[in-house]
């Protein structure tokens, strides 16, 4: 999961967890354009950025060489 590309997740980004659902569902808020990415990428120099728990924000309207997604069934 770590080290290939950052992974897009469904959640919108917020700086804290105050307004997120407590049932495990995604935090979806139309007032935010930034989405959560997790896991780090091949471009990272700092190993702390490669943790699966690492959570960053990224503008979801662009395309990036180091941000992708995971297919699942």
The first five atom37 places (N, CA, C, CB, O) and aatype in JSON, in Angstrom:
{
  "aatype": [20, 20, 20, 20, 20, 20, 20, 20, 20, 20, 20, 20, 20, 20, 20, 20, 20, 20, 20, 20, 20, 20, 20, 20, 20, 20, 20, 20, 20, 20, 20, 20, 20, 20, 20, 20, 20, 20, 20, 20, 20, 20, 20, 20, 20, 20, 20, 20, 20, 20, 20, 20, 20, 20, 20, 20, 20, 20, 20, 20, 20, 20, 20, 20, 20, 20, 20, 20, 20, 20, 20, 20, 20],
  "atom_mask": [
    [1, 1, 1, 1, 1],
    [1, 1, 1, 1, 1],
    [1, 1, 1, 1, 1],
    [1, 1, 1, 1, 1],
    [1, 1, 1, 1, 1],
    [1, 1, 1, 1, 1],
    [1, 1, 1, 1, 1],
    [1, 1, 1, 1, 1],
    [1, 1, 1, 1, 1],
    [1, 1, 1, 1, 1],
    [1, 1, 1, 1, 1],
    [1, 1, 1, 1, 1],
    [1, 1, 1, 1, 1],
    [1, 1, 1, 1, 1],
    [1, 1, 1, 1, 1],
    [1, 1, 1, 1, 1],
    [1, 1, 1, 1, 1],
    [1, 1, 1, 1, 1],
    [1, 1, 1, 1, 1],
    [1, 1, 1, 1, 1],
    [1, 1, 1, 1, 1],
    [1, 1, 1, 1, 1],
    [1, 1, 1, 1, 1],
    [1, 1, 1, 1, 1],
    [1, 1, 1, 1, 1],
    [1, 1, 1, 1, 1],
    [1, 1, 1, 1, 1],
    [1, 1, 1, 1, 1],
    [1, 1, 1, 1, 1],
    [1, 1, 1, 1, 1],
    [1, 1, 1, 1, 1],
    [1, 1, 1, 1, 1],
    [1, 1, 1, 1, 1],
    [1, 1, 1, 1, 1],
    [1, 1, 1, 1, 1],
    [1, 1, 1, 1, 1],
    [1, 1, 1, 1, 1],
    [1, 1, 1, 1, 1],
    [1, 1, 1, 1, 1],
    [1, 1, 1, 1, 1],
    [1, 1, 1, 1, 1],
    [1, 1, 1, 1, 1],
    [1, 1, 1, 1, 1],
    [1, 1, 1, 1, 1],
    [1, 1, 1, 1, 1],
    [1, 1, 1, 1, 1],
    [1, 1, 1, 1, 1],
    [1, 1, 1, 1, 1],
    [1, 1, 1, 1, 1],
    [1, 1, 1, 1, 1],
    [1, 1, 1, 1, 1],
    [1, 1, 1, 1, 1],
    [1, 1, 1, 1, 1],
    [1, 1, 1, 1, 1],
    [1, 1, 1, 1, 1],
    [1, 1, 1, 1, 1],
    [1, 1, 1, 1, 1],
    [1, 1, 1, 1, 1],
    [1, 1, 1, 1, 1],
    [1, 1, 1, 1, 1],
    [1, 1, 1, 1, 1],
    [1, 1, 1, 1, 1],
    [1, 1, 1, 1, 1],
    [1, 1, 1, 1, 1],
    [1, 1, 1, 1, 1],
    [1, 1, 1, 1, 1],
    [1, 1, 1, 1, 1],
    [1, 1, 1, 1, 1],
    [1, 1, 1, 1, 1],
    [1, 1, 1, 1, 1],
    [1, 1, 1, 1, 1],
    [1, 1, 1, 1, 1],
    [1, 1, 1, 1, 1]
  ],
  "atom_positions": [
    [[0.81, -1.19, 0.0], [0.0, 0.0, 0.0], [0.86, 1.27, 0.0], [-0.93, -0.01, 1.2], [0.44, 2.3, -0.51]],
    [[2.04, 1.18, 0.56], [2.89, 2.38, 0.63], [3.95, 2.37, -0.45], [3.55, 2.48, 2.01], [4.43, 1.32, -0.86]],
    [[4.31, 3.56, -0.89], [5.48, 3.71, -1.72], [5.27, 3.74, -3.22], [6.38, 2.66, -1.43], [6.17, 4.2, -3.93]],
    [[4.16, 3.29, -3.73], [3.94, 3.37, -5.17], [3.4, 4.75, -5.51], [2.96, 2.27, -5.64], [4.13, 5.58, -6.03]],
    [[2.15, 4.99, -5.22], [1.54, 6.32, -5.38], [0.66, 6.6, -4.18], [0.72, 6.41, -6.7], [0.18, 5.67, -3.51]],
    [[0.44, 7.87, -3.9], [-0.56, 8.24, -2.9], [-1.89, 7.69, -3.39], [-0.61, 9.81, -2.68], [-2.13, 7.62, -4.59]],
    [[-2.75, 7.3, -2.49], [-4.04, 6.72, -2.85], [-5.18, 7.69, -2.52], [-4.26, 5.38, -2.13], [-5.31, 8.14, -1.39]],
    [[-5.99, 8.0, -3.54], [-7.2, 8.8, -3.3], [-8.14, 7.99, -2.42], [-7.89, 9.22, -4.64], [-8.28, 6.78, -2.61]],
    [[-8.8, 8.64, -1.48], [-9.89, 8.0, -0.75], [-11.13, 8.87, -0.91], [-9.53, 7.81, 0.77], [-11.04, 10.01, -1.36]],
    [[-12.28, 8.33, -0.55], [-13.54, 9.03, -0.81], [-13.72, 10.28, 0.05], [-14.7, 8.09, -0.58], [-14.43, 11.2, -0.35]],
    [[-13.1, 10.31, 1.2], [-13.31, 11.4, 2.15], [-12.81, 12.76, 1.64], [-12.62, 11.08, 3.44], [-11.78, 12.85, 0.97]],
    [[-13.56, 13.78, 1.95], [-13.09, 15.16, 1.78], [-12.14, 15.46, 2.92], [-14.29, 16.18, 1.74], [-12.25, 14.87, 4.0]],
    [[-11.21, 16.36, 2.71], [-10.22, 16.67, 3.73], [-10.77, 17.66, 4.74], [-8.95, 17.23, 3.1], [-11.44, 18.63, 4.37]],
    [[-10.48, 17.42, 5.99], [-10.74, 18.37, 7.07], [-9.56, 18.24, 8.03], [-12.13, 18.09, 7.8], [-8.98, 17.17, 8.15]],
    [[-9.21, 19.31, 8.7], [-8.02, 19.3, 9.55], [-8.19, 18.49, 10.83], [-7.65, 20.71, 9.92], [-7.19, 18.1, 11.44]],
    [[-9.4, 18.22, 11.22], [-9.61, 17.4, 12.41], [-10.79, 16.46, 12.15], [-9.87, 18.28, 13.67], [-11.37, 16.47, 11.07]],
    [[-11.13, 15.68, 13.11], [-12.19, 14.7, 12.96], [-13.49, 15.11, 13.67], [-11.73, 13.36, 13.49], [-14.33, 14.26, 13.94]],
    [[-13.65, 16.39, 13.95], [-14.82, 16.85, 14.7], [-16.14, 16.62, 13.97], [-14.68, 18.31, 15.01], [-17.14, 16.28, 14.61]],
    [[-16.17, 16.79, 12.66], [-17.43, 16.72, 11.91], [-17.61, 15.44, 11.1], [-17.53, 17.88, 11.01], [-18.57, 15.34, 10.33]],
    [[-16.72, 14.49, 11.24], [-16.81, 13.28, 10.42], [-17.83, 12.3, 11.01], [-15.44, 12.6, 10.31], [-18.08, 12.32, 12.21]],
    [[-18.42, 11.46, 10.16], [-19.38, 10.46, 10.67], [-18.7, 9.46, 11.59], [-20.04, 9.72, 9.5], [-17.53, 9.11, 11.38]],
    [[-19.4, 9.01, 12.6], [-18.84, 8.05, 13.56], [-19.15, 6.61, 13.18], [-19.37, 8.34, 14.96], [-18.71, 5.69, 13.86]],
    [[-19.91, 6.4, 12.1], [-20.27, 5.04, 11.7], [-19.31, 4.43, 10.68], [-21.67, 5.03, 11.13], [-19.57, 3.34, 10.18]],
    [[-18.21, 5.11, 10.37], [-17.23, 4.59, 9.43], [-17.48, 4.98, 7.98], [-17.19, 3.12, 9.54], [-16.68, 4.64, 7.11]],
    [[-18.57, 5.67, 7.71], [-18.84, 6.1, 6.34], [-17.94, 7.28, 5.97], [-20.33, 6.48, 6.17], [-17.33, 7.91, 6.84]],
    [[-17.87, 7.56, 4.69], [-16.99, 8.63, 4.2], [-17.51, 10.0, 4.61], [-16.86, 8.56, 2.67], [-18.71, 10.22, 4.71]],
    [[-16.57, 10.91, 4.83], [-16.9, 12.31, 5.12], [-17.02, 13.02, 3.79], [-15.82, 12.99, 6.04], [-16.02, 13.26, 3.11]],
    [[-18.24, 13.37, 3.42], [-18.49, 14.03, 2.15], [-19.1, 15.4, 2.44], [-19.43, 13.18, 1.22], [-20.18, 15.5, 3.03]],
    [[-18.4, 16.43, 2.02], [-18.84, 17.8, 2.26], [-18.58, 18.59, 0.99], [-18.11, 18.45, 3.49], [-17.44, 18.68, 0.55]],
    [[-19.59, 19.15, 0.4], [-19.45, 19.84, -0.88], [-18.75, 21.19, -0.76], [-20.8, 20.03, -1.51], [-18.4, 21.79, -1.78]],
    [[-18.54, 21.69, 0.45], [-17.87, 22.98, 0.6], [-16.35, 22.86, 0.5], [-18.25, 23.61, 1.95], [-15.66, 23.88, 0.43]],
    [[-15.82, 21.63, 0.49], [-14.38, 21.4, 0.37], [-14.07, 20.84, -1.02], [-13.88, 20.44, 1.48], [-14.79, 19.96, -1.49]],
    [[-13.01, 21.32, -1.67], [-12.6, 20.73, -2.94], [-11.45, 19.75, -2.75], [-12.21, 21.81, -3.93], [-11.2, 18.92, -3.62]],
    [[-10.74, 19.84, -1.63], [-9.61, 18.95, -1.39], [-10.08, 17.6, -0.87], [-8.64, 19.58, -0.4], [-11.0, 17.51, -0.06]],
    [[-9.43, 16.55, -1.37], [-9.74, 15.19, -0.94], [-8.55, 14.64, -0.16], [-10.08, 14.29, -2.16], [-7.45, 15.19, -0.21]],
    [[-8.8, 13.56, 0.54], [-7.75, 12.9, 1.32], [-6.97, 11.94, 0.42], [-8.36, 12.14, 2.53], [-7.54, 11.22, -0.39]],
    [[-5.65, 11.96, 0.58], [-4.79, 10.96, -0.02], [-4.03, 10.28, 1.11], [-3.8, 11.59, -1.08], [-3.76, 10.89, 2.14]],
    [[-3.69, 9.0, 0.91], [-3.0, 8.23, 1.95], [-1.88, 7.39, 1.36], [-3.98, 7.34, 2.7], [-1.93, 7.01, 0.19]],
    [[-0.88, 7.09, 2.18], [0.08, 6.06, 1.87], [1.43, 6.46, 1.3], [-0.51, 5.18, 0.97], [2.33, 5.62, 1.27]],
    [[1.63, 7.67, 0.85], [2.93, 8.07, 0.33], [3.16, 7.6, -1.09], [4.02, 7.56, 1.21], [2.38, 6.81, -1.63]],
    [[4.24, 8.08, -1.69], [4.55, 7.7, -3.07], [6.04, 7.49, -3.25], [4.06, 8.77, -4.04], [6.84, 7.7, -2.33]],
    [[6.4, 7.07, -4.45], [7.8, 6.83, -4.78], [8.64, 8.1, -4.73], [7.9, 6.22, -6.16], [9.87, 8.02, -4.65]],
    [[8.01, 9.27, -4.76], [8.75, 10.53, -4.75], [9.16, 11.0, -3.35], [7.92, 11.59, -5.41], [9.93, 11.94, -3.22]],
    [[8.64, 10.35, -2.31], [8.9, 10.79, -0.94], [10.34, 10.49, -0.52], [7.92, 10.13, 0.02], [10.85, 9.4, -0.78]],
    [[10.96, 11.44, 0.13], [12.31, 11.27, 0.66], [12.29, 10.91, 2.14], [13.14, 12.54, 0.44], [13.24, 10.32, 2.66]],
    [[11.2, 11.25, 2.83], [11.05, 11.04, 4.26], [10.22, 9.78, 4.5], [10.4, 12.28, 4.94], [9.09, 9.7, 4.02]],
    [[10.74, 8.81, 5.23], [10.03, 7.55, 5.46], [8.74, 7.74, 6.26], [10.93, 6.57, 6.18], [7.85, 6.9, 6.18]],
    [[8.63, 8.81, 7.04], [7.38, 9.07, 7.77], [6.21, 9.32, 6.82], [7.55, 10.27, 8.69], [5.05, 9.11, 7.2]],
    [[6.5, 9.77, 5.61], [5.45, 10.02, 4.62], [4.92, 8.74, 3.99], [5.96, 10.95, 3.54], [3.93, 8.78, 3.26]],
    [[5.58, 7.6, 4.25], [5.19, 6.33, 3.64], [4.3, 5.47, 4.54], [6.42, 5.55, 3.28], [3.97, 4.34, 4.17]],
    [[3.91, 5.96, 5.67], [3.06, 5.19, 6.57], [1.63, 5.13, 6.02], [3.06, 5.81, 7.99], [1.14, 6.12, 5.48]],
    [[0.97, 4.0, 6.16], [-0.4, 3.86, 5.66], [-1.36, 4.75, 6.42], [-0.85, 2.41, 5.75], [-2.44, 5.06, 5.92]],
    [[-0.99, 5.16, 7.6], [-1.84, 6.05, 8.38], [-1.64, 7.52, 8.02], [-1.57, 5.85, 9.85], [-2.38, 8.38, 8.5]],
    [[-0.64, 7.81, 7.19], [-0.37, 9.2, 6.79], [-1.52, 9.73, 5.96], [0.97, 9.3, 6.0], [-1.97, 9.06, 5.03]],
    [[-1.98, 10.9, 6.28], [-3.15, 11.5, 5.66], [-2.8, 12.9, 5.23], [-4.36, 11.5, 6.62], [-2.37, 13.72, 6.04]],
    [[-2.97, 13.19, 3.96], [-2.67, 14.51, 3.42], [-3.85, 15.01, 2.6], [-1.38, 14.48, 2.56], [-4.76, 14.24, 2.28]],
    [[-3.84, 16.29, 2.26], [-4.89, 16.85, 1.4], [-4.31, 17.13, 0.03], [-5.48, 18.14, 2.01], [-3.12, 17.43, -0.12]],
    [[-5.17, 17.03, -0.98], [-4.75, 17.3, -2.35], [-5.95, 17.81, -3.13], [-4.13, 16.03, -3.02], [-7.08, 17.38, -2.91]],
    [[-5.7, 18.71, -4.03], [-6.78, 19.25, -4.87], [-7.25, 18.16, -5.83], [-6.29, 20.52, -5.66], [-6.46, 17.65, -6.62]],
    [[-8.51, 17.82, -5.76], [-9.03, 16.72, -6.56], [-9.32, 17.08, -8.01], [-10.28, 16.2, -5.93], [-9.74, 16.22, -8.78]],
    [[-9.12, 18.33, -8.38], [-9.42, 18.72, -9.76], [-8.22, 18.57, -10.7], [-9.9, 20.15, -9.79], [-8.35, 18.78, -11.9]],
    [[-7.06, 18.19, -10.17], [-5.87, 18.08, -11.0], [-5.48, 16.64, -11.28], [-4.73, 18.79, -10.35], [-6.12, 15.71, -10.81]],
    [[-4.42, 16.47, -12.05], [-3.83, 15.15, -12.27], [-2.39, 15.2, -11.78], [-3.91, 14.74, -13.79], [-1.71, 16.21, -11.91]],
    [[-1.94, 14.09, -11.22], [-0.63, 14.06, -10.58], [0.05, 12.72, -10.87], [-0.77, 14.28, -9.05], [-0.61, 11.69, -10.91]],
    [[1.35, 12.75, -11.08], [2.09, 11.53, -11.39], [2.19, 10.6, -10.19], [3.49, 11.9, -11.89], [2.37, 9.39, -10.36]],
    [[2.09, 11.13, -8.99], [2.27, 10.32, -7.79], [1.0, 10.12, -6.97], [3.32, 10.94, -6.93], [1.08, 9.82, -5.78]],
    [[-0.16, 10.29, -7.58], [-1.44, 10.07, -6.9], [-2.29, 9.17, -7.79], [-2.18, 11.43, -6.58], [-2.45, 9.44, -8.98]],
    [[-2.84, 8.11, -7.21], [-3.64, 7.17, -7.97], [-4.77, 6.6, -7.14], [-2.78, 6.04, -8.5], [-5.21, 7.24, -6.18]],
    [[-5.24, 5.42, -7.5], [-6.32, 4.78, -6.75], [-6.13, 3.29, -6.78], [-7.69, 5.17, -7.32], [-5.36, 2.76, -7.58]],
    [[-6.84, 2.61, -5.9], [-6.76, 1.15, -5.79], [-8.09, 0.56, -6.25], [-6.42, 0.7, -4.33], [-9.15, 0.97, -5.77]],
    [[-8.03, -0.4, -7.15], [-9.25, -1.1, -7.6], [-9.62, -2.16, -6.58], [-9.04, -1.73, -9.0], [-8.75, -2.84, -6.03]],
    [[-10.89, -2.3, -6.35], [-11.34, -3.35, -5.43], [-12.67, -3.89, -5.9], [-11.46, -2.82, -3.98], [-13.39, -3.24, -6.65]],
    [[-12.99, -5.09, -5.45], [-14.27, -5.71, -5.82], [-15.23, -5.62, -4.68], [-14.09, -7.16, -6.23], [-16.37, -6.08, -4.8]]
  ]
}
